[in-house]
Amino acid sequence: MISVRRSLLVAASALALAAASAPAVAQSQGAAGVAAAPSQRAVTFATEASTPTGVVVLPLRSVADLDALTGFADVEAVRRALTSAGFGYGARQTLSLRGIGGWDRILVLGLGAEGSASDLQWSGAVAGRSLMSDTGAVTVLAPALSGEQAAALTTGFGIGHYRSNIHQASARNAAAPGGLTVVTPDAAAAETAFEARGAGLVEAMTWVRDISNEPANIVYPETFVERTRAAFQGVPGVSIEVLDVAAMERLGMGVITAAGRGSARPPRLLVVRYEGAGAPEGGPIALVGKGITFDTGGISIKPGANMGNMKMDMSGAASVMGATLALARSAAPVNVVAVAALVENMPDGAAMRPGDVLTAMNGKTIEVISTDAEGRLVLSDALVWTERNMEPAAIVDVATLTGAVGGALGDDYAGLFSRHDALADQLTAASGATGEGLWRLPLHASYASDTSSTIADIKNSGDGGAGAGTGAWFIGEFVSRETPWAHLDIANMAYGGANDWKPAGSAGFGVRLLEQFVRDWRPVARGVADGGR
């Protein structure tokens, strides 16, 4: 028997290290500052199963796959149960059986027709989520899957096996769950594929969800930086730079500093650069994330109902860091930089006001119409800094920017805006490969007049109904027309209720998408934009 073991407890260890190294303010919260017990299962790949115990998962595309389960004593009982239940073998369909053989539970997992690695990941995520209450050992019998396919299913299982109860006493005191053994004819290939990419994705998704679900008294600009340092500690090819208020003021970054003036917790600009061995020559791909660690709306204060969810307004920053973490952990041969504009948007006597005029790093002046349109403000300085200092091959910014994007696209797609068709096409391809939906929306020339100001160069809130479009237009005004740039508005996708593959809270949206995009990157010619639409 081939048996290779991979522990997926790295993310939890990094979380504990971050909690230990965070400033005293975070630790003063008592139990709220204590990391939960690890929830990921240690993973083993094998060519044959051991004695039946715990839960067994049977991933099936059709009834014919049951014939491949040689050595599984309960095939006929399972076949009868599936026939009786009218099981359809559709993708992510599940059926739980008990009282058969020596297993505590048999979970039948439909895979549908022959699908992509992404399809298998989604199916694995459903299985992982389905087994959250089963703390014993889990065995996946997948004789019909290749090594690569088994690795994709295992990656999804790790993504789905995530708990958001990070501050519950029961979670802190719980023992680690039993191991996950994936049985496949080519266990060595499955282990290699999982180690090469899947394990890094699971770790990154766990980190992003954890930091996005944390309350604002635990995660704010300074502690976001500390947790990021902990996550990347010891990873080859990584360098980290942090700009504090004094450094940003010296550089003329008058917007991000103004946006953070209302909070006792000062803003930060966090830069993580990863250059892997064998990366292509040229500038890095820059991923720039909105990192509002809590958004009250500032002086333009939000309604009280559901304001607590605004702890997730840093999801763009979390996702760009998570995608970079996944690439770095798997030693991908890429050149990427992640930039997080970290601010807490609070109202006090020093806060920016509606009507204020701010000056960005590039000298452009901004009339503040709404202090609740702060995400585009902090991105303006971050984008100027990134373009000047990183000389990127392309820039993609990611932000929970507008409620309007949800009105346009529901909860099926994030909004994609770009002036460069070749860049937009690559992001759309990555969306298709990962199943994280993007839908391209226009950057219409009329948005220029919608965001024009009578007192400054531009205002931060557009006239008219195209809220997502005018927000994207504003951001694009802080990137040179020659630089390939795209904006992803993920406000409708980043956070929400529970479903069959995630608990309530962060979805970790964008990590898999951006990781795929960077891996598949093909250079886009600089020059006058070609796709404003």
C-alpha positions as CSV (number, residue, x, y, z in Angstrom):
1,M,0.0,0.0,0.0
2,I,1.2,3.5,-0.9
3,S,0.5,5.9,1.9
4,V,1.6,9.5,2.0
5,R,0.4,11.9,4.7
6,R,-0.2,15.7,4.4
7,S,-1.3,17.7,7.4
8,L,-3.7,20.6,6.7
9,L,-3.1,22.2,10.0
10,V,-0.7,24.9,8.7
11,A,-3.4,27.5,8.4
12,A,-4.5,27.0,12.0
13,S,-0.9,27.2,13.2
14,A,-0.4,30.4,11.4
15,L,-3.6,31.8,13.0
16,A,-2.3,30.9,16.4
17,L,1.1,32.5,15.7
18,A,-0.6,35.6,14.5
19,A,-2.7,35.8,17.7
20,A,0.4,35.4,19.8
21,S,2.3,38.1,17.9
22,A,-0.6,40.6,17.5
23,P,-0.6,43.9,19.4
24,A,-1.9,44.0,23.0
25,V,-5.2,45.5,22.0
26,A,-6.2,42.3,20.2
27,Q,-5.2,40.1,23.2
28,S,-7.2,42.3,25.6
29,Q,-10.4,40.8,24.3
30,G,-9.9,37.7,26.4
31,A,-11.5,34.6,24.9
32,A,-12.2,36.5,21.7
33,G,-8.5,36.7,20.9
34,V,-8.0,32.9,21.3
35,A,-7.8,30.9,18.1
36,A,-10.2,27.9,17.7
37,A,-8.9,24.4,17.6
38,P,-7.8,23.1,14.2
39,S,-10.7,21.9,12.1
40,Q,-8.9,20.5,9.1
41,R,-8.3,16.8,8.7
42,A,-4.9,15.3,8.1
43,V,-4.9,13.8,4.6
44,T,-3.5,10.4,3.5
45,F,-3.5,9.0,0.0
46,A,-3.5,5.2,-0.3
47,T,-4.0,2.4,-2.9
48,E,-6.3,0.4,-0.7
49,A,-8.6,0.9,2.3
50,S,-8.0,-0.3,5.8
51,T,-10.6,-2.0,8.0
52,P,-14.0,-0.3,7.7
53,T,-14.4,2.4,10.3
54,G,-15.9,5.8,10.5
55,V,-17.4,7.3,7.4
56,V,-16.8,6.2,3.8
57,V,-17.5,8.5,0.8
58,L,-18.3,6.9,-2.6
59,P,-17.9,9.5,-5.4
60,L,-19.9,8.1,-8.4
61,R,-20.6,9.3,-11.9
62,S,-23.0,6.5,-12.7
63,V,-24.1,3.1,-11.3
64,A,-21.3,1.5,-13.3
65,D,-18.7,3.1,-11.0
66,L,-19.9,0.7,-8.3
67,D,-18.3,-2.1,-10.3
68,A,-14.9,-0.6,-9.7
69,L,-15.3,-0.9,-5.9
70,T,-13.5,-4.2,-5.7
71,G,-12.9,-5.3,-2.1
72,F,-15.8,-3.2,-0.9
73,A,-18.1,-5.7,0.8
74,D,-21.3,-3.7,0.7
75,V,-21.6,-2.9,-3.0
76,E,-24.9,-4.8,-3.6
77,A,-26.5,-3.2,-0.5
78,V,-25.5,0.2,-1.7
79,R,-26.7,-0.6,-5.2
80,R,-30.2,-1.5,-3.9
81,A,-30.3,1.6,-1.7
82,L,-29.4,3.9,-4.7
83,T,-32.0,2.2,-6.9
84,S,-34.7,2.5,-4.2
85,A,-33.9,6.2,-3.6
86,G,-33.8,7.0,-7.3
87,F,-30.4,8.5,-7.0
88,G,-29.5,10.5,-10.1
89,Y,-25.7,10.8,-9.8
90,G,-25.9,14.5,-10.6
91,A,-23.0,16.8,-9.7
92,R,-22.9,17.5,-5.9
93,Q,-26.0,15.3,-5.3
94,T,-25.6,13.3,-2.0
95,L,-27.3,10.4,-0.3
96,S,-26.5,9.4,3.3
97,L,-26.8,5.7,4.2
98,R,-26.5,4.1,7.6
99,G,-26.6,0.6,9.0
100,I,-24.6,-1.0,6.1
101,G,-21.5,-3.0,6.8
102,G,-19.0,-1.9,9.4
103,W,-19.2,1.8,8.4
104,D,-20.8,4.4,10.7
105,R,-22.1,6.1,7.6
106,I,-21.9,5.8,3.8
107,L,-22.0,9.1,1.9
108,V,-22.7,8.7,-1.8
109,L,-21.5,11.7,-3.7
110,G,-22.7,12.3,-7.3
111,L,-20.1,13.7,-9.7
112,G,-22.3,14.1,-12.8
113,A,-20.9,13.6,-16.2
114,E,-17.1,13.8,-16.8
115,G,-16.2,17.3,-15.5
116,S,-13.3,19.6,-14.9
117,A,-11.0,19.8,-11.9
118,S,-13.2,22.7,-10.8
119,D,-16.3,20.5,-10.9
120,L,-14.6,17.9,-8.8
121,Q,-13.5,20.6,-6.3
122,W,-17.0,21.8,-5.9
123,S,-18.2,18.2,-5.4
124,G,-15.5,17.6,-2.8
125,A,-16.5,20.8,-1.0
126,V,-20.1,19.5,-0.7
127,A,-18.8,16.3,0.8
128,G,-16.5,18.2,3.2
129,R,-19.4,20.4,4.3
130,S,-21.7,17.4,4.7
131,L,-19.4,15.6,7.1
132,M,-18.7,18.6,9.5
133,S,-20.6,16.8,12.3
134,D,-18.7,13.5,11.8
135,T,-15.5,13.8,13.9
136,G,-14.2,10.3,13.2
137,A,-12.1,9.1,10.4
138,V,-13.2,9.5,6.8
139,T,-12.3,7.3,3.9
140,V,-12.9,8.2,0.2
141,L,-13.0,5.3,-2.1
142,A,-12.3,6.7,-5.6
143,P,-11.0,3.8,-7.8
144,A,-12.5,5.4,-10.9
145,L,-10.6,8.6,-10.5
146,S,-7.2,9.4,-11.7
147,G,-4.5,10.8,-9.4
148,E,-5.2,14.4,-10.7
149,Q,-8.9,13.9,-10.2
150,A,-8.5,12.5,-6.8
151,A,-6.3,15.5,-5.8
152,A,-9.0,17.9,-7.1
153,L,-11.7,16.1,-5.0
154,T,-9.5,16.2,-2.0
155,T,-8.8,19.9,-2.4
156,G,-12.5,20.6,-2.5
157,F,-13.1,18.5,0.6
158,G,-10.6,20.7,2.5
159,I,-12.3,23.8,1.2
160,G,-15.7,22.6,2.2
161,H,-14.5,21.3,5.6
162,Y,-14.3,24.8,7.1
163,R,-15.9,26.0,10.3
164,S,-16.7,29.7,11.0
165,N,-17.3,29.2,14.8
166,I,-13.8,30.5,15.6
167,H,-14.8,32.1,18.8
168,Q,-17.0,29.4,20.3
169,A,-15.8,27.6,23.4
170,S,-16.8,24.3,21.9
171,A,-14.6,24.9,18.9
172,R,-11.6,26.0,21.0
173,N,-11.9,22.9,23.2
174,A,-12.7,20.3,20.5
175,A,-10.1,17.7,19.5
176,A,-8.9,17.7,15.9
177,P,-11.1,15.6,13.7
178,G,-10.1,12.2,12.4
179,G,-8.0,11.8,9.3
180,L,-9.1,11.7,5.7
181,T,-7.8,8.8,3.6
182,V,-8.3,9.0,-0.1
183,V,-8.0,5.7,-1.9
184,T,-7.1,5.8,-5.5
185,P,-5.2,3.5,-7.9
186,D,-2.5,6.1,-8.4
187,A,-2.0,7.4,-4.9
188,A,1.5,8.7,-5.6
189,A,0.2,10.9,-8.4
190,A,-2.7,12.1,-6.3
191,E,-0.3,13.1,-3.5
192,T,2.0,14.9,-5.8
193,A,-0.8,16.9,-7.4
194,F,-2.3,17.7,-4.1
195,E,1.0,18.8,-2.6
196,A,1.8,20.9,-5.7
197,R,-1.3,23.0,-5.6
198,G,-4.3,21.7,-3.7
199,A,-2.8,21.9,-0.2
200,G,-1.9,25.6,-0.8
201,L,-5.4,26.4,-1.9
202,V,-6.9,24.8,1.1
203,E,-4.6,26.7,3.4
204,A,-5.2,30.0,1.6
205,M,-9.0,29.6,1.6
206,T,-9.0,28.8,5.3
207,W,-6.8,31.9,6.1
208,V,-9.0,34.2,4.0
209,R,-12.3,33.0,5.5
210,D,-10.9,33.2,9.0
211,I,-9.6,36.8,8.7
212,S,-12.8,37.9,6.9
213,N,-15.0,36.4,9.5
214,E,-13.1,37.9,12.4
215,P,-14.8,40.8,14.2
216,A,-13.3,44.3,13.9
217,N,-12.1,44.3,17.5
218,I,-9.8,41.5,16.5
219,V,-8.8,42.3,12.9
220,Y,-8.0,45.9,12.1
221,P,-5.2,47.3,9.9
222,E,-2.3,46.5,12.3
223,T,-3.5,43.0,13.1
224,F,-4.3,42.3,9.5
225,V,-0.6,43.0,8.8
226,E,0.5,40.7,11.6
227,R,-1.6,37.8,10.5
228,T,-0.3,38.2,7.0
229,R,3.3,38.2,8.2
230,A,2.5,35.0,10.1
231,A,0.9,33.3,7.1
232,F,3.9,34.0,4.8
233,Q,6.6,33.4,7.4
234,G,9.4,31.3,6.0
235,V,8.0,31.0,2.5
236,P,10.7,31.3,-0.1
237,G,10.6,34.1,-2.6
238,V,8.4,36.4,-0.4
239,S,9.2,39.9,0.7
240,I,6.9,42.1,2.7
241,E,6.7,45.9,3.0
242,V,4.4,48.0,5.2
243,L,3.8,51.7,5.0
244,D,2.5,53.4,8.1
245,V,0.8,56.8,8.2
246,A,4.0,58.8,8.4
247,A,5.4,57.0,5.3
248,M,2.2,57.5,3.4
249,E,2.1,61.2,4.3
250,R,5.7,61.6,3.1
251,L,4.6,60.2,-0.3
252,G,1.6,62.5,-0.6
253,M,-1.0,59.8,-0.1
254,G,-3.6,62.2,1.2
255,V,-6.6,60.0,0.5
256,I,-5.9,56.8,2.3
257,T,-4.7,58.8,5.3
258,A,-7.8,61.0,5.3
259,A,-10.1,57.9,5.1
260,G,-8.5,56.5,8.3
261,R,-8.5,59.7,10.4
262,G,-11.8,58.9,12.1
263,S,-10.4,55.8,13.7
264,A,-8.0,55.3,16.6
265,R,-6.5,52.4,14.6
266,P,-4.3,53.9,11.9
267,P,-4.3,52.8,8.3
268,R,-1.6,50.7,6.6
269,L,-0.6,49.9,3.1
270,L,0.6,46.3,3.0
271,V,2.6,44.9,0.1
272,V,3.5,41.3,-0.3
273,R,5.7,40.3,-3.3
274,Y,6.3,36.8,-4.4
275,E,8.6,35.9,-7.2
276,G,8.9,32.1,-7.7
277,A,11.7,30.2,-9.3
278,G,11.3,30.1,-13.1
279,A,8.9,33.1,-13.1
280,P,8.8,34.9,-16.5
281,E,10.7,38.1,-17.0
282,G,8.9,41.4,-16.7
283,G,7.0,43.3,-14.1
284,P,4.7,41.5,-11.6
285,I,1.0,41.0,-11.9
286,A,-0.4,43.3,-9.3
287,L,-3.4,42.4,-7.2
288,V,-4.7,45.3,-5.2
289,G,-7.4,44.8,-2.6
290,K,-9.8,47.1,-0.7
291,G,-9.2,46.5,3.0
292,I,-11.8,48.3,5.0
293,T,-11.5,46.3,8.2
294,F,-14.8,47.9,9.5
295,D,-17.1,50.3,7.6
296,T,-19.5,52.4,9.6
297,G,-19.9,54.7,6.6
298,G,-18.1,57.4,8.5
299,I,-19.9,60.7,8.8
300,S,-22.3,59.4,6.0
301,I,-23.1,56.7,8.5
302,K,-24.9,53.5,7.6
303,P,-28.1,52.2,9.1
304,G,-27.6,50.2,12.2
305,A,-29.3,47.0,10.8
306,N,-26.7,44.5,9.8
307,M,-23.8,47.0,10.2
308,G,-21.9,44.2,12.0
309,N,-21.5,42.5,8.7
310,M,-19.2,45.3,7.6
311,K,-16.3,43.5,9.2
312,M,-16.2,41.8,5.8
313,D,-15.4,45.0,3.9
314,M,-11.8,43.9,3.8
315,S,-12.6,40.8,1.7
316,G,-10.9,42.2,-1.4
317,A,-7.6,42.7,0.5
318,A,-8.0,39.2,2.1
319,S,-8.6,37.6,-1.3
320,V,-5.5,39.1,-3.0
321,M,-3.4,38.0,-0.1
322,G,-4.9,34.6,-0.1
323,A,-4.4,34.1,-3.8
324,T,-0.7,35.1,-3.4
325,L,-0.4,32.8,-0.4
326,A,-1.7,29.9,-2.4
327,L,0.8,30.6,-5.2
328,A,3.7,31.0,-2.8
329,R,2.9,27.9,-0.7
330,S,2.9,25.8,-3.9
331,A,6.1,27.4,-5.3
332,A,4.4,28.5,-8.5
333,P,6.7,29.9,-11.1
334,V,5.0,33.3,-11.2
335,N,5.8,37.0,-10.3
336,V,3.0,38.6,-8.3
337,V,2.5,41.4,-5.9
338,A,-0.5,41.7,-3.5
339,V,-1.3,45.2,-2.1
340,A,-3.8,45.8,0.6
341,A,-5.2,49.3,1.4
342,L,-6.1,48.8,5.1
343,V,-8.4,51.4,6.8
344,E,-11.1,51.4,9.5
345,N,-13.8,53.9,8.4
346,M,-15.1,55.5,11.6
347,P,-16.8,58.8,12.5
348,D,-15.2,61.1,15.0
349,G,-14.1,64.7,15.2
350,A,-11.1,64.0,13.0
351,A,-13.0,62.1,10.3
352,M,-13.2,63.3,6.7
353,R,-16.5,65.0,5.9
354,P,-18.8,65.2,2.9
355,G,-17.6,68.2,0.9
356,D,-13.9,67.8,1.8
357,V,-11.4,67.8,-1.0
358,L,-8.6,65.3,-0.8
359,T,-5.4,65.1,-2.9
360,A,-4.2,61.7,-4.1
361,M,-0.6,60.6,-4.5
362,N,-0.7,61.5,-8.2
363,G,-1.9,65.1,-7.4
364,K,-5.5,64.4,-8.6
365,T,-8.0,66.1,-6.3
366,I,-11.2,64.4,-5.1
367,E,-14.4,65.9,-3.8
368,V,-15.9,63.7,-1.2
369,I,-19.6,63.4,-1.8
370,S,-20.1,60.4,0.5
371,T,-17.7,59.2,3.2
372,D,-19.4,55.8,2.7
373,A,-17.8,55.6,-0.7
374,E,-14.5,55.1,1.0
375,G,-13.3,52.0,-0.8
376,R,-12.6,53.7,-4.0
377,L,-10.9,56.5,-2.1
378,V,-8.3,54.2,-0.4
379,L,-7.8,52.3,-3.7
380,S,-6.9,55.5,-5.5
381,D,-3.7,56.0,-3.5
382,A,-2.9,52.3,-3.5
383,L,-3.2,52.0,-7.2
384,V,-1.0,55.0,-7.8
385,W,1.6,53.7,-5.4
386,T,1.5,50.2,-7.1
387,E,1.9,51.5,-10.6
388,R,4.8,53.8,-9.7
389,N,6.7,51.4,-7.5
390,M,6.0,48.0,-9.0
391,E,5.9,48.7,-12.7
392,P,3.4,45.9,-13.1
393,A,2.6,44.0,-16.2
394,A,-1.1,44.3,-15.3
395,I,-3.2,45.5,-12.3
396,V,-6.4,43.8,-11.1
397,D,-8.1,45.5,-8.1
398,V,-10.6,43.6,-6.0
399,A,-13.2,45.3,-3.8
400,T,-16.5,44.8,-2.0
401,L,-17.3,48.2,-3.6
402,T,-21.0,48.7,-4.3
403,G,-24.4,47.3,-3.5
404,A,-25.4,48.2,-7.1
405,V,-23.4,45.2,-8.5
406,G,-25.7,42.9,-6.6
407,G,-28.8,44.6,-8.1
408,A,-27.3,44.0,-11.6
409,L,-25.9,40.5,-11.2
410,G,-27.6,38.9,-8.1
411,D,-25.4,36.4,-6.3
412,D,-24.2,34.5,-9.4
413,Y,-21.5,36.8,-10.7
414,A,-19.0,39.4,-9.5
415,G,-18.7,42.4,-11.8
416,L,-15.8,42.7,-14.1
417,F,-14.7,46.1,-15.6
418,S,-11.7,46.6,-17.8
419,R,-10.4,48.9,-20.5
420,H,-8.3,46.0,-22.0
421,D,-10.1,43.2,-23.8
422,A,-7.1,40.8,-23.6
423,L,-6.9,41.2,-19.9
424,A,-10.7,40.8,-19.4
425,D,-10.6,37.7,-21.6
426,Q,-8.0,36.1,-19.3
427,L,-10.0,36.8,-16.2
428,T,-13.1,35.5,-17.8
429,A,-11.2,32.3,-18.7
430,A,-10.1,31.9,-15.1
431,S,-13.7,32.4,-14.0
432,G,-14.8,29.6,-16.3
433,A,-12.0,27.3,-15.1
434,T,-12.7,27.8,-11.4
435,G,-16.5,28.3,-11.4
436,E,-16.2,31.6,-9.6
437,G,-18.4,33.7,-11.8
438,L,-17.5,37.0,-13.4
439,W,-19.7,39.0,-15.8
440,R,-18.2,41.9,-17.7
441,L,-20.0,45.2,-17.3
442,P,-19.4,48.5,-19.3
443,L,-17.1,51.4,-18.6
444,H,-19.2,53.8,-20.5
445,A,-17.8,57.2,-21.5
446,S,-20.8,58.9,-19.9
447,Y,-19.5,57.9,-16.5
448,A,-16.8,60.7,-16.8
449,S,-19.5,63.4,-16.6
450,D,-21.3,61.4,-13.9
451,T,-18.2,61.7,-11.7
452,S,-17.2,65.2,-12.7
453,S,-16.9,67.8,-9.9
454,T,-17.3,71.6,-10.0
455,I,-14.6,72.1,-7.3
456,A,-12.1,69.2,-7.8
457,D,-10.8,66.9,-10.5
458,I,-13.3,64.2,-9.7
459,K,-16.0,63.3,-7.1
460,N,-16.3,60.0,-5.3
461,S,-20.0,59.3,-5.9
462,G,-21.5,59.3,-9.4
463,D,-24.8,60.8,-10.6
464,G,-27.3,58.5,-12.1
465,G,-28.1,54.8,-11.5
466,A,-25.0,53.0,-12.7
467,G,-23.4,52.8,-9.2
468,A,-21.1,49.9,-10.0
469,G,-20.0,51.5,-13.2
470,T,-19.3,54.9,-11.9
471,G,-17.4,53.4,-9.0
472,A,-15.3,51.4,-11.4
473,W,-14.8,54.5,-13.6
474,F,-13.5,56.5,-10.5
475,I,-11.0,53.8,-9.7
476,G,-9.8,53.6,-13.3
477,E,-8.9,57.3,-13.2
478,F,-6.0,56.4,-10.9
479,V,-4.4,53.9,-13.3
480,S,-2.6,55.0,-16.5
481,R,-4.6,54.3,-19.7
482,E,-1.6,52.4,-21.0
483,T,-1.4,49.9,-18.2
484,P,-3.7,46.8,-18.5
485,W,-6.1,47.2,-15.6
486,A,-9.3,45.4,-14.5
487,H,-11.6,46.0,-11.5
488,L,-13.6,43.2,-9.8
489,D,-16.6,44.3,-7.7
490,I,-17.2,41.3,-5.4
491,A,-19.6,43.0,-3.0
492,N,-22.4,40.5,-3.8
493,M,-20.2,37.4,-3.7
494,A,-17.8,37.8,-0.8
495,Y,-20.1,37.1,2.2
496,G,-23.4,35.6,2.9
497,G,-25.5,32.8,4.3
498,A,-24.7,29.1,4.6
499,N,-25.1,26.8,1.6
500,D,-24.1,23.2,0.7
501,W,-20.3,24.1,0.5
502,K,-19.8,26.8,3.1
503,P,-21.0,28.0,6.5
504,A,-22.5,31.5,7.0
505,G,-19.9,34.2,6.5
506,S,-17.0,34.5,4.1
507,A,-17.0,32.7,0.9
508,G,-13.3,33.3,0.2
509,F,-14.4,34.4,-3.2
510,G,-11.6,35.3,-5.6
511,V,-8.8,33.2,-4.2
512,R,-9.2,30.3,-6.6
513,L,-10.1,32.7,-9.5
514,L,-7.0,34.9,-9.0
515,E,-4.7,32.0,-8.4
516,Q,-5.8,30.4,-11.7
517,F,-5.5,33.8,-13.5
518,V,-1.9,34.4,-12.3
519,R,-0.9,30.8,-13.2
520,D,-2.3,31.1,-16.7
521,W,-1.1,34.7,-17.3
522,R,-0.1,35.7,-20.9
523,P,1.4,39.1,-21.3
524,V,-0.9,41.9,-22.5
525,A,0.5,44.6,-24.6
526,R,0.7,48.0,-23.0
527,G,-0.8,50.9,-24.8
528,V,-4.0,52.8,-25.3
529,A,-6.9,51.0,-23.8
530,D,-8.9,48.9,-26.3
531,G,-12.0,47.8,-24.5
532,G,-13.8,50.6,-22.6
533,R,-17.2,49.7,-24.1
